Amino acid sequence: MKLPFFLARRFVAGKTFDETIPKIKDLNDKGIKVTLDLLGENVKKKTTADDTVEIYRQLLQEIHNAGLKSTISIKLTMLGMDIDEEYCKNNVFKLLDLAKELNSFVRIDMEGSDYTQRTIDIFKDAFEKYGKHVGIVLQAYLHRTKEDIEELTDLEADIRLCKGAYKEPKLIALQDMADIREAFKNYSKVLLEKTDFPRIATHDEELVDFVKNYTDKNNINKDRFEFQMLYGLRQETMENLTKNGFNARIYVPFGTMWFPYFKRRLMERKENIFFVLKTLLKK
Ligand SMILES: Cc1cc2nc3c(=O)[nH]c(=O)nc-3n(C[C@H](O)[C@H](O)[C@H](O)COP(=O)(O)OP(=O)(O)OC[C@H]3O[C@@H](n4cnc5c(N)ncnc54)[C@H](O)[C@@H]3O)c2cc1C
């Protein structure tokens, strides 16, 4: 069954880049930076992955031409990870060639645990070649993050920390929210201590407050890290954070392949389901 796009409008900024531009401008005007995500994942055909690289290259160029305060986020399964790892890496490099030329930045999102090692491997090769133009994501719920964070902070990588959005088994990931929060707090401390500019990606008040208090007590300047949240969630909180001198960036997804992303947002929080039901009833 194909769901209508209006249901996803709260979480997805538009179906096209043109539709999305005013929303990016509006956030930028409020002092909030953006990371733009073209929705899609698990591409099976090289022609689709090639098209995605082309669209992302155009995006980087258009962001630059329009002077938007936005970088991009990519998913490796959209660039051919399921087809061939070397091919996928070359696609990432094609994006990074342009990102470097434009002095921009590409964040590699983290997907399900089948992809973690391969994503880190490609990131490390990219980081060696392109340095500060590329970053990665670590998920606090994964047991392996304890080792990954050591390795990647030793490299001084640019890391976004999030809880983790995919359903993972007990053997691989923490299941209890209290444990995930504890891990998130510990990893935030590691990132703040060992990296130049950590990206703290959460809507969780307890974690946002933890980072604010920890940095305040340890004399870590507000300009040394950034809070990140998703489009459509807690924008007022983000506006208040910027008013109080914190860096804030919103992850803005757009595109026609919105369903898997939309489904993850619904699975994550019952309030999101209520919101969609309310939208449906209003129609
Ligand atoms: C910028 C960004 C990038 C991300 N990138 C990735 C990625 O690459 N890979 C990946 O696996 N996951 C990614 N995620 C998703 C992430 O892993 C979590 O699934 C998602 O953020 C939900 O966890 P949470 O900590 O935000 O809050 P939750 O665990 O959903 O909620 C915890 C508490 O926070 C409060 N809260 C949450 N949402 C709201 C709201 N809308 N309004 C008011 N209070 C609220 C409530 O008190 C709630 O009980 C990303 C998230 C963000 C913000």
The ligand as an ORCA input file, in Angstrom:
! r2SCAN-3c Opt
* xyz 0 1
  C      20.551     14.597     13.963
  C      20.303     13.142     14.144
  C      20.944     12.240     13.333
  C      20.751     10.869     13.501
  N      21.472      9.983     12.753
  C      21.339      8.661     12.973
  C      22.168      7.705     12.313
  O      23.023      8.027     11.483
  N      21.975      6.391     12.604
  C      21.042      5.969     13.528
  O      20.948      4.775     13.783
  N      20.250      6.867     14.156
  C      20.370      8.186     13.900
  N      19.568      9.072     14.582
  C      18.392      8.580     15.355
  C      18.772      8.250     16.786
  O      19.603      7.129     16.809
  C      17.515      7.962     17.616
  O      16.828      6.880     17.054
  C      16.558      9.120     17.726
  O      17.225     10.343     17.832
  C      15.639      8.947     18.983
  O      16.372      9.017     20.169
  P      16.401     10.351     21.067
  O      17.605     10.270     21.925
  O      16.377     11.523     20.174
  O      15.083     10.362     21.900
  P      14.029      9.195     22.250
  O      14.759      8.026     22.800
  O      13.110      8.993     21.078
  O      13.208      9.899     23.384
  C      13.726     10.053     24.696
  C      12.979     11.142     25.420
  O      13.286     12.400     24.808
  C      12.144     13.224     24.824
  N      11.723     13.500     23.436
  C      12.039     12.794     22.342
  N      11.492     13.336     21.247
  C      10.789     14.388     21.664
  C       9.998     15.366     21.011
  N       9.783     15.352     19.692
  N       9.417     16.334     21.771
  C       9.584     16.361     23.114
  N      10.343     15.462     23.785
  C      10.930     14.501     23.079
  C      11.060     12.483     25.568
  O      11.163     12.815     26.922
  C      11.469     11.033     25.367
  O      10.980     10.185     26.339
  C      19.805     10.430     14.467
  C      19.167     11.350     15.296
  C      19.405     12.683     15.170
  C      18.740     13.632     16.096
*
